[in-house]
Amino acid sequence: MDRTRNKIKKFFNPSRFVVLSFAFTILLGSLILSLPGTHRIHTSYIDSLFMSTSAVCVTGLSLFNISKDFTHFGQYTILLLFQIGGLGLMTFSVFFLFILRKDISMVSIDTVFNTFSNNKKIRYQELIKLIITFTLLFEAIGAALLFLFFLFHENYSLFNSFYYGVFHSISAFCNAGFSLFPDSFVRFERNSFFNIIITTLIIIGGIGFIVILEIYYRFRNKIKLFSLHTKLTVSVTLILIIIGTLTIYFIEKDHLFIAENYTTTRALMTSFFQSVTARTAGFNTVNIENLSPATLFFIIILMFIGASPGSTGGGIKTTTAGIMFAIFINRLKGKQNIKLFNRTIGQETISRTISIILSSVILLTLTFMILIYINQTATWFKGNNSIIKILFEEISAFGTVGLSTGITPQMDTATKIITILLMFIGRVGPLALAVAIVGDSKEDKIKYSEENIMVG
């Protein structure tokens, strides 16, 4: 009996726990979204599975007009799915077991720590309470501000203002990208107040709970210095937002912005919003189809990088991109050790960084070829920029972003299935999925002599 129990514990490592919990939630969500009372139009099971995956993986790609094609029950289901997906099923499981004073397995605790914190000195009870508290706090503040905006600025009814405020606050904080408006947030593009609320929620939700907790502990004087993780995460996030804003502005300055008579302030606000949302949130205040190919390709890069570790977002993560850039710069200088903020990066972290990027590039290259092959006869494929549109949609799914050039509702069944897999892999991570399938890596007992190979 004990032997069987040990085998089960060994099988359910944190990576498998994450993968299986997401898969279970997606399947359960797809069954609920298949019920007649959740939608107002006919949908297939693949459509329900697609929507459930998009919600649980906090992607935001949608085959339907959510407010029109889904009932309130269906909308509530989608809302619950991306709230659970944003924080992870294990977080909620441990939280409720903790409330009910039930036994909590070490695998569940390890899963939460591996997802949200690199500080094992924190008691898991405190970690869970802080994660739930900060999530509800930020979402409540966002919902209250959006409620006031919809009530007094847009003159919506009391119920609609409250509902729209809650829905979009949670969607923004979870970086889910789901909107109850068919044009996402294009209608609010000129409103600075609305733009600031949404982008603030996106940034806080995407920066990761590791950073949020460290800022909280620094404020409480429980720590004296920020960790290398927090320094790198905040630095890369700020750099990407600034570079993203300026790049989109200068590319579109003589394209979209001049064509639609944007003022400089309005153009910068729009560029800032798209720079923030492109890395994993998936909202848009401009029609993505109207952007130039150069801007679309630049947004693809931002989507590939994504949010930060321990956050509600996807992508290869800001820290991965930061470390890869540091490797590149240090190698150009001929340095063997990789240094950041007067700290040396460990070889395990470097190997993991290279593995994540390499596995992601290989996966995306293969799926890109398949998507081109199966869509070459589609009617939309014959239009302009069809290749970049496929790449855009693919990276948007993998980075769990949700931005679309408009081809998502036109997907055939095969393309939907591939997109579902990309959203799932992008959320759990290609490396975590590999560990879940193959198992934990084992140290080689036999070691051979080293020999150099000419490269480059």
C-alpha positions as CSV (number, residue, x, y, z in Angstrom):
1,M,0.0,0.0,0.0
2,D,2.8,2.4,1.0
3,R,4.7,1.4,-2.1
4,T,1.7,2.2,-4.4
5,R,1.2,5.5,-2.6
6,N,4.8,6.5,-3.1
7,K,4.6,5.7,-6.8
8,I,1.5,7.9,-7.1
9,K,3.3,10.7,-5.3
10,K,6.3,10.3,-7.5
11,F,4.2,10.3,-10.6
12,F,2.3,13.5,-9.7
13,N,5.2,15.9,-9.7
14,P,4.5,19.7,-9.7
15,S,4.7,19.8,-13.5
16,R,2.3,17.0,-14.1
17,F,0.0,18.5,-11.4
18,V,-0.1,21.8,-13.3
19,V,-0.6,20.2,-16.7
20,L,-3.4,17.9,-15.5
21,S,-5.2,20.5,-13.5
22,F,-5.3,22.9,-16.5
23,A,-6.4,20.0,-18.8
24,F,-9.1,19.0,-16.3
25,T,-10.4,22.5,-15.9
26,I,-10.5,23.0,-19.7
27,L,-12.4,19.8,-20.3
28,L,-14.9,20.6,-17.5
29,G,-15.3,24.2,-18.9
30,S,-15.9,22.9,-22.4
31,L,-18.7,20.6,-21.2
32,I,-20.4,23.4,-19.4
33,L,-20.1,25.7,-22.4
34,S,-21.6,22.9,-24.5
35,L,-24.8,23.2,-22.5
36,P,-27.8,24.7,-24.4
37,G,-28.3,27.4,-21.7
38,T,-24.8,28.9,-22.2
39,H,-25.1,30.2,-25.8
40,R,-27.7,31.8,-28.0
41,I,-26.4,30.3,-31.3
42,H,-25.5,26.8,-32.4
43,T,-21.9,25.8,-31.4
44,S,-20.0,22.6,-31.9
45,Y,-18.0,20.9,-29.2
46,I,-14.7,22.0,-30.8
47,D,-16.0,25.6,-30.5
48,S,-16.8,25.1,-26.8
49,L,-13.4,23.4,-26.3
50,F,-11.7,26.3,-28.0
51,M,-13.5,28.9,-25.9
52,S,-12.8,27.0,-22.7
53,T,-9.1,26.7,-23.5
54,S,-8.9,30.3,-24.4
55,A,-10.5,31.3,-21.1
56,V,-8.6,28.9,-18.8
57,C,-5.3,29.7,-20.6
58,V,-6.2,33.5,-20.3
59,T,-5.7,34.0,-24.0
60,G,-8.7,35.9,-25.2
61,L,-9.0,34.5,-28.7
62,S,-12.7,34.2,-29.4
63,L,-14.7,32.6,-32.2
64,F,-17.8,34.5,-31.1
65,N,-19.2,37.9,-30.0
66,I,-19.3,37.0,-26.3
67,S,-22.0,39.6,-25.3
68,K,-24.3,38.7,-28.2
69,D,-23.7,34.9,-28.8
70,F,-23.4,33.8,-25.1
71,T,-26.1,34.0,-22.4
72,H,-25.3,35.6,-19.0
73,F,-24.7,32.1,-17.7
74,G,-22.2,31.5,-20.5
75,Q,-20.5,34.8,-19.8
76,Y,-20.3,34.0,-16.1
77,T,-18.8,30.6,-16.9
78,I,-16.1,32.3,-19.1
79,L,-15.4,34.8,-16.4
80,L,-15.0,32.1,-13.8
81,L,-12.7,30.1,-16.1
82,F,-10.3,32.9,-16.8
83,Q,-10.3,33.9,-13.1
84,I,-9.4,30.3,-12.2
85,G,-6.9,30.0,-15.1
86,G,-5.2,33.3,-14.2
87,L,-4.3,32.1,-10.7
88,G,-4.2,28.4,-11.4
89,L,-6.5,25.7,-10.2
90,M,-4.0,24.5,-7.5
91,T,-4.1,28.0,-5.9
92,F,-7.8,27.8,-5.4
93,S,-7.7,24.1,-4.3
94,V,-5.1,24.8,-1.6
95,F,-7.0,27.9,-0.6
96,F,-10.3,26.1,-0.1
97,L,-8.6,23.1,1.6
98,F,-6.9,25.6,3.9
99,I,-10.2,27.3,4.7
100,L,-11.9,23.9,5.4
101,R,-8.9,22.8,7.5
102,K,-8.3,19.8,5.3
103,D,-4.9,18.0,4.7
104,I,-2.9,19.6,1.9
105,S,-0.5,17.5,-0.1
106,M,3.2,18.5,-0.4
107,V,2.8,18.3,-4.2
108,S,0.0,20.9,-4.1
109,I,2.1,23.2,-1.9
110,D,5.2,22.7,-4.2
111,T,3.1,23.5,-7.2
112,V,1.9,26.8,-5.8
113,F,5.5,27.7,-4.8
114,N,6.8,26.8,-8.2
115,T,4.1,28.9,-9.8
116,F,4.1,32.0,-7.7
117,S,7.2,32.3,-5.4
118,N,10.9,31.5,-5.3
119,N,11.0,32.1,-1.6
120,K,10.5,28.8,0.3
121,K,10.9,30.6,3.7
122,I,7.3,31.9,3.4
123,R,4.7,29.7,4.9
124,Y,2.3,28.4,2.3
125,Q,-0.6,29.6,4.3
126,E,0.7,33.1,4.2
127,L,1.6,32.8,0.5
128,I,-1.9,31.7,-0.5
129,K,-3.7,34.3,1.7
130,L,-1.5,37.1,0.2
131,I,-2.1,35.9,-3.4
132,I,-5.9,35.8,-2.9
133,T,-5.9,39.0,-1.0
134,F,-3.9,41.0,-3.5
135,T,-5.9,39.5,-6.4
136,L,-9.3,40.5,-4.9
137,L,-7.9,43.9,-3.8
138,F,-6.6,44.9,-7.2
139,E,-9.6,43.5,-9.1
140,A,-12.0,45.2,-6.7
141,I,-10.3,48.6,-7.1
142,G,-10.3,48.2,-10.9
143,A,-14.0,47.1,-10.8
144,A,-15.0,50.1,-8.7
145,L,-13.2,52.6,-11.0
146,L,-14.6,51.0,-14.1
147,F,-18.1,50.9,-12.5
148,L,-17.9,54.7,-12.1
149,F,-16.6,55.1,-15.6
150,F,-19.5,53.1,-17.2
151,L,-22.1,54.7,-14.9
152,F,-21.2,58.4,-15.2
153,H,-19.3,58.6,-18.4
154,E,-21.1,56.0,-20.6
155,N,-24.5,56.4,-18.8
156,Y,-25.0,52.6,-18.5
157,S,-27.6,51.2,-16.1
158,L,-26.5,50.4,-12.5
159,F,-26.4,46.6,-13.2
160,N,-24.6,46.9,-16.5
161,S,-22.1,49.3,-15.0
162,F,-21.4,46.9,-12.2
163,Y,-21.2,43.9,-14.4
164,Y,-19.1,45.5,-17.1
165,G,-16.8,46.8,-14.4
166,V,-16.3,43.5,-12.7
167,F,-15.9,41.5,-15.9
168,H,-13.3,43.8,-17.5
169,S,-11.4,44.4,-14.3
170,I,-10.9,40.6,-13.8
171,S,-10.2,40.1,-17.5
172,A,-7.5,42.9,-17.4
173,F,-5.8,41.8,-14.2
174,C,-5.8,38.1,-15.3
175,N,-4.4,39.4,-18.7
176,A,-7.3,37.4,-20.3
177,G,-8.2,39.8,-23.0
178,F,-11.9,39.0,-23.1
179,S,-14.2,41.9,-23.7
180,L,-18.0,42.2,-23.8
181,F,-17.6,44.8,-26.6
182,P,-17.4,43.4,-30.1
183,D,-14.6,45.9,-31.0
184,S,-12.6,45.2,-27.8
185,F,-11.9,48.7,-26.4
186,V,-11.7,50.6,-29.7
187,R,-14.7,52.8,-28.7
188,F,-12.8,54.0,-25.6
189,E,-9.5,54.7,-27.4
190,R,-9.7,58.5,-26.7
191,N,-10.5,58.2,-23.0
192,S,-7.3,58.5,-20.9
193,F,-9.0,57.5,-17.6
194,F,-10.2,54.2,-19.1
195,N,-6.9,53.5,-20.8
196,I,-4.9,54.1,-17.5
197,I,-7.2,51.8,-15.5
198,I,-6.9,48.9,-17.9
199,T,-3.2,49.3,-18.5
200,T,-2.4,49.5,-14.8
201,L,-4.4,46.3,-14.1
202,I,-2.6,44.6,-17.0
203,I,0.9,45.6,-15.8
204,I,0.2,44.6,-12.1
205,G,-1.3,41.3,-13.2
206,G,1.5,40.6,-15.7
207,I,4.5,41.5,-13.5
208,G,4.1,38.5,-11.3
209,F,3.2,37.8,-7.7
210,I,6.8,37.2,-6.8
211,V,7.5,40.9,-7.5
212,I,4.2,42.1,-5.8
213,L,5.1,40.1,-2.7
214,E,8.6,41.4,-2.5
215,I,7.4,45.0,-2.8
216,Y,4.9,44.3,0.0
217,Y,7.6,42.8,2.2
218,R,9.9,45.7,1.4
219,F,7.1,48.1,2.4
220,R,6.7,46.2,5.7
221,N,10.5,46.2,6.2
222,K,10.6,42.4,6.2
223,I,13.3,42.5,3.5
224,K,16.1,45.0,3.0
225,L,17.0,44.4,-0.7
226,F,15.0,43.3,-3.7
227,S,16.0,40.0,-5.3
228,L,17.7,39.7,-8.7
229,H,14.4,38.3,-10.0
230,T,12.5,41.5,-9.1
231,K,15.2,43.8,-10.4
232,L,15.3,42.0,-13.7
233,T,11.6,41.7,-14.1
234,V,10.8,45.3,-13.4
235,S,13.7,46.5,-15.6
236,V,12.7,44.4,-18.6
237,T,9.0,45.3,-18.2
238,L,9.8,49.0,-18.2
239,I,12.2,48.7,-21.1
240,L,9.7,46.7,-23.2
241,I,6.8,49.2,-22.4
242,I,9.0,52.2,-23.4
243,I,10.5,50.6,-26.5
244,G,7.2,49.2,-27.5
245,T,5.4,52.6,-27.2
246,L,8.0,54.5,-29.1
247,T,8.4,51.8,-31.9
248,I,4.6,51.6,-32.5
249,Y,4.3,55.3,-32.5
250,F,7.1,55.9,-35.0
251,I,6.0,53.1,-37.3
252,E,2.4,54.2,-37.4
253,K,3.1,57.9,-37.3
254,D,3.2,58.1,-41.1
255,H,0.7,55.3,-41.5
256,L,-2.4,54.8,-39.3
257,F,-2.0,57.9,-37.2
258,I,-1.6,60.3,-40.1
259,A,-4.4,58.6,-42.0
260,E,-6.9,59.1,-39.2
261,N,-5.7,62.5,-38.0
262,Y,-4.4,61.4,-34.6
263,T,-2.9,64.1,-32.4
264,T,0.5,63.4,-30.9
265,T,-1.0,62.8,-27.4
266,R,-3.7,60.5,-28.8
267,A,-1.1,58.6,-30.9
268,L,1.2,58.1,-27.9
269,M,-1.6,57.0,-25.7
270,T,-2.7,54.4,-28.3
271,S,0.9,53.3,-28.8
272,F,1.3,52.9,-25.0
273,F,-1.9,50.9,-24.7
274,Q,-0.9,48.5,-27.5
275,S,2.6,48.2,-26.1
276,V,1.3,47.1,-22.7
277,T,-1.5,44.9,-24.0
278,A,0.6,43.2,-26.7
279,R,2.7,41.2,-24.2
280,T,-0.2,39.0,-23.0
281,A,-3.4,40.9,-22.3
282,G,-4.9,41.0,-25.8
283,F,-7.1,44.0,-25.7
284,N,-6.9,46.6,-28.5
285,T,-8.0,50.2,-28.9
286,V,-7.3,50.2,-32.6
287,N,-8.3,47.8,-35.3
288,I,-5.4,45.4,-35.6
289,E,-6.0,44.8,-39.3
290,N,-5.3,48.5,-39.9
291,L,-1.8,48.3,-38.5
292,S,1.1,48.1,-40.9
293,P,3.0,44.8,-41.4
294,A,6.0,46.3,-39.6
295,T,3.9,47.0,-36.5
296,L,2.3,43.6,-36.7
297,F,5.8,41.9,-36.8
298,F,7.0,44.0,-33.8
299,I,3.9,43.1,-31.8
300,I,4.7,39.4,-32.6
301,I,8.0,39.9,-30.9
302,L,6.3,41.4,-27.8
303,M,3.7,38.6,-27.8
304,F,6.5,36.0,-27.9
305,I,8.2,37.5,-24.9
306,G,5.0,37.8,-22.9
307,A,4.5,38.6,-19.2
308,S,6.7,37.7,-16.2
309,P,7.0,34.4,-14.2
310,G,4.5,33.9,-11.4
311,S,2.0,36.1,-13.2
312,T,-1.3,35.5,-15.0
313,G,0.3,35.9,-18.4
314,G,2.1,33.7,-20.9
315,G,5.0,33.9,-23.4
316,I,8.6,32.9,-22.8
317,K,8.6,35.5,-20.0
318,T,10.4,38.8,-19.5
319,T,13.1,37.2,-17.3
320,T,13.9,34.7,-20.0
321,A,14.3,37.4,-22.6
322,G,16.4,39.5,-20.2
323,I,18.8,36.6,-19.4
324,M,19.0,35.7,-23.1
325,F,20.0,39.3,-23.9
326,A,22.5,39.2,-21.1
327,I,24.0,36.0,-22.5
328,F,24.3,37.6,-25.9
329,I,26.0,40.8,-24.6
330,N,28.4,38.9,-22.3
331,R,29.4,36.5,-25.0
332,L,30.1,39.5,-27.4
333,K,32.4,40.9,-24.7
334,G,34.1,37.5,-24.4
335,K,33.0,36.9,-20.8
336,Q,32.3,33.4,-19.6
337,N,30.2,34.3,-16.6
338,I,26.8,35.9,-17.2
339,K,26.4,38.9,-14.8
340,L,23.3,41.0,-14.0
341,F,23.1,43.7,-11.2
342,N,26.4,42.5,-9.7
343,R,25.2,38.9,-9.5
344,T,26.3,35.9,-11.5
345,I,23.6,33.8,-13.2
346,G,23.8,30.1,-12.5
347,Q,24.4,27.6,-15.2
348,E,21.1,25.8,-14.5
349,T,19.2,29.1,-15.2
350,I,21.2,29.7,-18.4
351,S,20.5,26.1,-19.6
352,R,16.8,26.5,-18.8
353,T,16.6,29.8,-20.6
354,I,18.2,28.4,-23.8
355,S,15.9,25.3,-23.5
356,I,12.8,27.4,-23.2
357,I,13.6,29.6,-26.2
358,L,14.8,26.7,-28.4
359,S,11.8,24.5,-27.7
360,S,9.5,27.4,-28.3
361,V,11.1,28.3,-31.6
362,I,11.0,24.7,-32.8
363,L,7.4,24.3,-31.8
364,L,6.3,27.5,-33.4
365,T,8.3,26.8,-36.6
366,L,6.7,23.4,-37.0
367,T,3.1,24.6,-36.3
368,F,3.7,27.6,-38.6
369,M,4.5,25.3,-41.5
370,I,1.4,23.1,-40.7
371,L,-0.9,26.2,-40.4
372,I,0.3,27.5,-43.8
373,Y,-0.2,24.2,-45.4
374,I,-3.7,23.5,-44.2
375,N,-4.9,27.1,-44.8
376,Q,-3.4,27.8,-48.2
377,T,-6.8,27.1,-49.9
378,A,-8.8,29.3,-47.4
379,T,-10.5,32.4,-48.8
380,W,-8.8,34.8,-46.4
381,F,-5.4,33.4,-47.2
382,K,-5.4,34.9,-50.7
383,G,-5.5,38.4,-49.2
384,N,-2.7,40.7,-48.4
385,N,-0.2,39.8,-45.6
386,S,-1.7,36.3,-45.2
387,I,1.6,34.8,-44.0
388,I,2.1,37.4,-41.3
389,K,-1.5,37.0,-40.3
390,I,-1.0,33.3,-39.7
391,L,2.2,34.0,-37.7
392,F,0.4,36.7,-35.7
393,E,-2.4,34.4,-34.8
394,E,-0.1,31.6,-33.9
395,I,2.2,33.7,-31.6
396,S,-0.9,35.3,-30.1
397,A,-2.2,31.8,-29.1
398,F,1.2,30.6,-27.8
399,G,1.8,33.8,-25.9
400,T,-1.8,33.6,-24.5
401,V,-2.3,37.1,-25.8
402,G,-5.6,37.1,-27.7
403,L,-4.9,39.8,-30.3
404,S,-6.2,38.9,-33.7
405,T,-6.1,40.2,-37.2
406,G,-9.6,38.9,-37.7
407,I,-9.1,35.4,-38.9
408,T,-9.9,33.5,-35.7
409,P,-13.7,33.3,-36.4
410,Q,-12.8,31.9,-39.9
411,M,-10.7,29.0,-38.7
412,D,-11.5,25.5,-39.8
413,T,-11.5,22.5,-37.4
414,A,-7.9,21.6,-37.9
415,T,-6.7,25.1,-37.3
416,K,-8.8,25.4,-34.2
417,I,-7.3,22.2,-32.8
418,I,-3.7,23.4,-33.4
419,T,-4.6,26.7,-31.9
420,I,-6.1,25.0,-28.8
421,L,-2.8,23.0,-28.4
422,L,-0.7,26.2,-28.8
423,M,-2.8,28.0,-26.1
424,F,-2.4,25.1,-23.7
425,I,1.3,24.7,-24.3
426,G,1.8,28.5,-24.1
427,R,0.0,28.6,-20.7
428,V,1.7,25.6,-19.0
429,G,5.0,26.2,-20.7
430,P,6.8,23.9,-23.2
431,L,9.4,22.9,-20.6
432,A,6.8,22.1,-18.0
433,L,4.9,20.0,-20.5
434,A,8.0,18.1,-21.5
435,V,8.8,17.4,-17.8
436,A,5.2,16.3,-17.3
437,I,5.4,13.8,-20.2
438,V,9.0,12.5,-19.8
439,G,9.5,13.0,-16.1
440,D,12.2,14.8,-14.0
441,S,15.7,14.9,-15.4
442,K,18.2,12.4,-14.0
443,E,21.9,12.9,-13.6
444,D,24.0,10.7,-16.0
445,K,26.0,8.1,-14.1
446,I,28.5,7.9,-16.9
447,K,30.6,11.0,-17.8
448,Y,32.7,11.1,-20.9
449,S,35.8,13.3,-21.6
450,E,35.1,16.7,-23.1
451,E,36.0,17.7,-26.6
452,N,35.5,21.1,-28.4
453,I,33.6,21.5,-31.7
454,M,34.0,24.4,-34.1
455,V,30.8,26.5,-34.2
456,G,29.8,29.9,-35.7
